Amino acid sequence: MGNLVWIWLFFYYGVIIAVSLVFTNEDKELSSSSYGDDIVADDDDLGEDVAETSSSSYDFDFVAIFITASAEIFGLIAVLGTIDSIGRIPSQITAYRIGGFSTFVLGVFCVLWIEQNNNGGISTSHRAYLIALAFLARMATMASSCTTWVSTSEMLATDIRSTGHGAANAMARLGGFIAPYIITERNSMGTIGVLVLLVSLVTAECASRLPETAGKPMGDTGAGVVTQDSTKQADDFMTMKNVTIDTESKTSYHKLL
């Protein structure tokens, strides 16, 4: 379970960072600065007295980022409608795969439409497609996140639930710490899309190996844990045994009289 949440939070933050990079334009500008007090008049001395420095300015598409961020609300609504109807594990697998493929297609379109354009511009129709893909990716990521944490709590026994949940949370923070060092603007969106897709497929495979907890008591994963039905049978047996003992005690008492 720790491996799942470690990879999952890397996937979650990776998608968020990737979507933000899609709607961010970076403009680099070169500027010259003099190291001496004298004004440089000869071009031959330019390399000694003047150094070129580069500065970057960023332009964010806040409208697109806001629209894609609101997708997490719809992801939560989707979870409420599927987590009990189709189960915890199928919900996770489906959401992870949708999020991974959406981010992959998003990265491919960015390479075709943005990175091949030196000016970094994009048409209105292409922008709408990118927003739709980013919206789907973040919605699926949020859905998988919510389902994973529900499943994490339900599959652990009561005596280790707090410890296990805390350990899983610690491993998840580790994945979130590593994600910004890999999903960066230094990598192309095509590379990021492939990486996120691979991580999503690995996460879905890990989730498929977990026990299903839908419709089962807390901590009952079918691995030697006493169920409610077995507990009820044991209580009924003890009740019948007590009645028999009481009946025998009364009979013996009347015989003594």
C-alpha positions, 0 to 999 in steps of 0.5 A: 500500500505504501508503494501505491500512495508513493507513486500516486502522489507523484502522479497527482502532483505531476499532473498538476505541474504539467497542466500549469506548464501547458498554460505558461509562456516563458520569454527570455530576454538578453541584457548587457551590463558593464563591469567597469566604470568606464564606458566601453567604446571599442567592440574588441573590449566588449567581451572583457568589460560587458557580460550578457545576462538573461532574464526570464518573464512568465505569462500565465493563462489564468483563465485556463488554469482556473478552469482546469483547477475547478475540474477537481470538484467534478472529480469528487462528484464522479467519485460519489457516484462510482465508488459504491456502484462499481467498487473501490478498485475499479474506480481507482484503475479507471481514474488512473488510466484516464488521467495518464492517457489524458496527460499523454495526449495533452503533451503530444498536442503541446509538442505539435501546436506550441513547441514547434511554434517559435513564438509560443502562440496558440490558436483559440481552437487549439487552446480549447482542446488543451483546456478540455484535456487538462480538465479531464486529466485533473478530474481523473486525478482527483477521483483517483486520489479520493478513492485511494484514501478511502480504500486505504482506511477501509482495508486496514484493521482497527488496531493498526489503522492509524499507524498504517494510514500515517505511514502511507501518508508519509510515503505519499509526501515523499512522492510529492516532494520528488515530483517537482524535480522531474516534472519541470520546464526543462523537459518537453511536454512530450517527455512529461506526457510519456512519463506521467502515462507510465506512472499512471499505468504502474499505479493502476497495476498496483491498485488492481492487486489490492483487495476490494473493500466495498460492502465489507466491514472496516478492516475485513479484506477476506484475510482471516479477519472475523466478519460480522456474519461470523460474529453474529453466528457466534453470538447466536450460538452463545445465546442458545448455549446459555438457554440450554444451561439455564434449562438444565439448571432449573430441571436439576433444581426441581429434581432436588426438591 
